[in-house]
Amino acid sequence: MLDEYNVTPVFLETKKECLISEIVRIIINDSAIYIKDRSSNNVFVFNKDGSFRYKINLIGRGPEEISFLSDLDVYEDCLYLLGSMDKKILCYNSNGKYLKTIKLKEIGVNALNILNTDLFLMAGFMVLSIH
């Protein structure tokens, strides 16, 4: 059945530092596979062949940390991590290096979707744009 859709399974590398418990979101782009794990509240990044690249563990109260990872998205090889309770988005490059923090004025934003050059945050029926 998979042959009908030209789907090739990718087996993710399994070693101690990249064990995933509960996948809640997967994003695949041209260069990587990004996985949000609900249990650990981490983001795991794998190469397209399934080999492990890095893990982002960002839970805390510091300037480059959030208390809970609400959502994530990838745009132009940058990873954006939404911490809705902290009212901020953390931005990382494709190698997992922290780039910047975007502060949010609105509370209750729970989903992150990036389209074209604008950053869209959605909370219920409200759509906010940050540029």
C-alpha positions as CSV (number, residue, x, y, z in Angstrom):
1,M,0.0,0.0,0.0
2,L,2.9,2.4,0.7
3,D,4.2,1.8,-2.8
4,E,1.1,3.5,-4.2
5,Y,2.1,6.8,-2.6
6,N,5.9,6.5,-3.0
7,V,6.5,6.6,0.7
8,T,9.8,5.5,2.2
9,P,9.9,4.8,5.9
10,V,12.7,6.5,7.9
11,F,14.0,4.7,11.0
12,L,15.1,7.2,13.6
13,E,18.3,6.5,15.4
14,T,17.8,5.2,18.9
15,K,20.3,5.9,21.6
16,K,20.0,7.2,25.1
17,E,20.0,11.0,24.3
18,C,17.3,10.7,21.6
19,L,14.6,8.4,23.1
20,I,11.2,9.9,22.5
21,S,8.2,9.0,24.6
22,E,5.1,10.8,23.2
23,I,5.2,12.5,19.8
24,V,2.8,15.3,19.5
25,R,4.1,17.1,16.5
26,I,6.4,16.3,13.5
27,I,7.7,18.8,11.0
28,I,9.7,17.6,8.0
29,N,11.5,20.0,5.7
30,D,14.2,19.6,3.1
31,S,17.0,19.2,5.6
32,A,15.6,17.7,8.8
33,I,12.9,16.0,10.9
34,Y,11.7,18.0,14.0
35,I,9.8,16.1,16.7
36,K,8.1,17.6,19.8
37,D,8.0,15.1,22.7
38,R,5.2,15.9,25.2
39,S,6.7,13.8,28.0
40,S,10.1,15.4,28.1
41,N,9.0,18.7,26.6
42,N,12.0,18.6,24.3
43,V,12.5,19.0,20.6
44,F,14.5,16.3,18.8
45,V,16.1,17.0,15.5
46,F,17.1,14.2,13.0
47,N,18.7,14.3,9.6
48,K,16.4,13.1,6.8
49,D,18.1,9.7,6.9
50,G,17.0,9.3,10.5
51,S,20.4,10.0,12.2
52,F,20.2,12.0,15.3
53,R,21.5,15.6,15.1
54,Y,20.6,17.3,18.4
55,K,18.0,17.9,21.1
56,I,16.8,21.2,22.5
57,N,15.9,21.1,26.2
58,L,14.7,24.6,27.0
59,I,12.7,24.2,30.1
60,G,13.4,26.7,32.8
61,R,12.9,30.4,33.8
62,G,16.0,31.9,32.2
63,P,16.0,34.4,29.2
64,E,16.6,31.6,26.7
65,E,14.2,29.1,28.3
66,I,10.4,28.6,28.5
67,S,8.4,26.9,31.2
68,F,6.4,24.8,28.7
69,L,6.7,24.2,24.9
70,S,3.3,25.0,23.5
71,D,4.1,24.6,19.8
72,L,6.8,24.8,17.1
73,D,7.3,25.6,13.5
74,V,10.2,25.8,11.0
75,Y,10.7,28.5,8.4
76,E,13.8,28.9,6.2
77,D,15.8,26.5,8.3
78,C,15.1,28.4,11.6
79,L,13.2,26.6,14.4
80,Y,10.7,28.7,16.3
81,L,9.5,27.5,19.7
82,L,6.4,29.0,21.3
83,G,6.2,29.3,25.0
84,S,2.7,30.7,25.4
85,M,2.7,30.8,29.2
86,D,6.0,32.9,29.1
87,K,4.6,35.0,26.2
88,K,7.7,34.5,24.0
89,I,9.0,32.6,21.0
90,L,12.6,31.3,21.0
91,C,14.4,31.1,17.6
92,Y,17.2,28.7,16.8
93,N,19.2,28.1,13.6
94,S,19.4,24.8,11.8
95,N,22.3,23.7,14.0
96,G,20.4,24.3,17.3
97,K,22.1,27.5,18.2
98,Y,20.0,30.1,20.0
99,L,19.4,33.2,17.8
100,K,16.8,35.4,19.5
101,T,13.7,35.8,21.6
102,I,10.5,37.3,20.3
103,K,8.4,38.8,23.1
104,L,4.6,38.5,22.8
105,K,2.1,41.0,24.1
106,E,-0.9,38.7,23.9
107,I,-1.7,36.0,26.3
108,G,-3.4,32.7,25.4
109,V,-1.6,32.1,22.1
110,N,-1.4,28.3,21.7
111,A,-0.4,27.6,18.1
112,L,2.4,28.8,15.9
113,N,2.2,28.8,12.1
114,I,4.7,30.6,9.9
115,L,3.6,31.6,6.3
116,N,5.8,33.4,3.8
117,T,7.7,36.2,5.6
118,D,5.1,36.8,8.3
119,L,4.8,35.0,11.6
120,F,1.2,34.1,12.5
121,L,0.0,33.1,15.9
122,M,-3.4,31.6,16.4
123,A,-5.4,31.4,19.6
124,G,-9.0,30.3,19.1
125,F,-10.4,32.5,16.4
126,M,-7.9,35.4,16.9
127,V,-5.0,35.6,14.4
128,L,-2.1,37.9,15.2
129,S,0.7,38.8,12.9
130,I,4.2,39.8,14.0
131,H,6.7,41.0,11.5
